[in-house]
């Protein structure tokens, strides 16, 4: 296995050429539709060896092993889950022998086909374990590095990356696949992904598949200014086109290679091809970049945090960052009671309010006497990962709770905090380094709360020296100035401001204060807090932990941003003032605002509140609402609104699934009442759904099924790898109103055409709806089917198909 340093030296000398597609090359050489590629390659090792060798001879510096789906979940579909390590070892060995020692061999790891918690049903540690056994086999087979590719879920990418770090540390690239809107299916943008992955230890980050070169280039351009690691890209040879039952990619080798110089100019460091690219594509690409010098990463470190869907840069000369402090049960009896009871309604409400009122990050603390803190932090993180885009600050006095949170959090978090106390430095600093977190440096030492700025500065220097030994830079930390109340020491605020000024001007690091401590024990605290904040901003403060519902403090913050010159042309101040003139900001609340049962149910669907919606449905029934009215007038309009938010890219797949599952729980409560009244929740029409023969992927199809059921349709789900014969038999016996077919792979698209043609030959006239990652609208039109790109559109298309059918009957 090559050392990380050896590969980094290569990257300084040249743009490394990655290989091209393996799947489409296997298809050309006889791999049948529906076959397990890994098992087929073991049966035909000479074919796989031929492809690897061709890419090496074409000029690829890095060749991927044929192990894209060789994890226990994918192999289980073919009865081979027990052979993961063996299969990876043997396939890596075939590649190693084919390319020889002169080409780098990358152990290829991709998706399990499941979403990982908190976005799906696959437990995080099970995902890590699954990837670990694949990694062991690849290492035994002789790979030089690892590639984690074609990931749609940032959490699954994190699980795979941690598996490499903790199993066989080696140079590791991670590439995600992005939709047309520039986000993954789960809503992660490329910069947030970059920040999360490079901080967690990825040695190169980038994108592959899903688009051609033109659409992938802007993703590299977006990432380059924030990259501390090399960037990688593997675009498709355009989009697939079906001829008969075979898929083709239109972009020829010369055209594909013509995009190489633009990628080099954008700062790509590793470049190859994905679906549809051939050895000829790679040879032309290598020739186009032969004399091109690489652009190294522009940064050595980056002050930034991220969530699954947003990032926040922590830079000097920008408006003050507000860390919302309300998700902390200290002094909040109502929040303490909810957390102890395992309920999340108040957490959800406080999160929404803080985000609406201008918080940039959220401090999260669940420490309550007598609570199961580990279970609670897991539940809160699962909620917040979908309920808010804001990055999180992890706040706990217990080291093990901080570790649990860092391991599960699908982003780069900020730890609150690491002090100069011996235990904190010995235990928390290595944790922060392992998970790539930023941390707040709190200038406390064992048995000492330093009153003077000079003593605080000495502690800051000491902690920083120890942090540097673990690879931290000043960009990875935020120094707390240590706020103490003016009520007991009138000079305390001045010493804090001195500390902030030194850190900003001399130490050149970011700073943070917990503002409200300064006024403890004094009357009219809001004015002291707001005034102290303004003084701290003038001293160079970067961040403040505060309650964003305090109007005086937030107004002073915005004004000080203008007066210190960090709000250019007062743009933010003016924009906020204009909004405030139109809409009065919501009043803060420490308990849920009383609302009608109807409003609560609607909000539960919009929020994806699976925990409370069953009780809310019961309450609505008790209040006298009719079950049919609840479904037709409340739930369905709410899920339609969720679909609209999804269409507008305000919601993404995790929120869509959460809302659909929340509605499903409500329908489970209402269904007995609907049946008792002689109606049914599934009375709008009957839909048959199936993933076509040879295709074992059903995530997309399952989402469509869930959405259709929530809109009142009776859905008969036949599952995956459904034969044409079984499908036709179901159509004959069940006479559905619409038949939905899904395919994820280009090799199985042709099964859609076959099924529809056979149905028409038998005189079955039901309309067909098709969809899937590789399916296009034009292909649907060519085979006589309707098309839907996702579950939301599928509902609308089904409604249109049924409406058209009724009109035809009437005429």
Buried (B, 14 or more C-beta within 10 A) or exposed (E): BBEBEEBBEBBEEBBBBBBBBBBBBBBEEEBEBBBBBBBBBBEBBEBBBEBBBBBBEBBBBBBBBBBBBBBBBBBBBBEBBEBBBBBBBBBBBBBBEBBEEEBBBBBBBBBBBBBBBBBBEBEBBBBBBBBBBBBBBBBBBBBBBBBBBBBBBBBBBBBBBBBBBEBBEBBBBBBBBBBEEBBBBBBBBBBBBBBBBBBBBBBBBBBBBBBBBEBBBBBBBBBBEBBBBBBBBBBBBBBBBBEEBBBBBEBBBEBBBBBBEBBBEBBBBBBBBBBBBBBBBBBBBBBBBEEBEBBEBEBEBBBBBBBBBBBBBBBEEBBBBBBBBBBBBEEBEBBBEBBBEEBBBBBBBBBBBBBEBBBBBBBBBBBBEEBBBBEBBBBBBBBBBBBBBBBBBBBBEEBEBBBBBBBBBBBBBBBBBBBBBEEBBEBBBEBBBBBBBBBBBBBBBEEEEBBEBEBBBBBBEBBBEBBEEEEBBBBBBBBBBBBBBBEEEEEBBEBBBBBBBBBBEEBEBBBBBBBBBBBBEEEEBBBBBBBBBBBBBBBBBBBBBBBBBBBBBBBBBBBBBBEBEBBEEBEBBEEBEEEEEEEEBEEBEEEBEEEEBBEBBBBBBBBBBBBBBBEBBBBBBEEEBBBBEBBEBBBBEBBBBBBEBBBEEEBBBBBBBBBBBBBBBBBEBBBEBBEEEEBEBBEBBBBBBBBBBBBBBBBBBBBBBBBBBBBBBBBBBBEBBBBBEBBBEBBEEBEBBBBBBBBBBBBBBBBBBBBBEBBEEEEBEBBBBBBBBBBBBEBBEEBBBBBBBBBBBBBBBBBEBBEEBEEEEEE
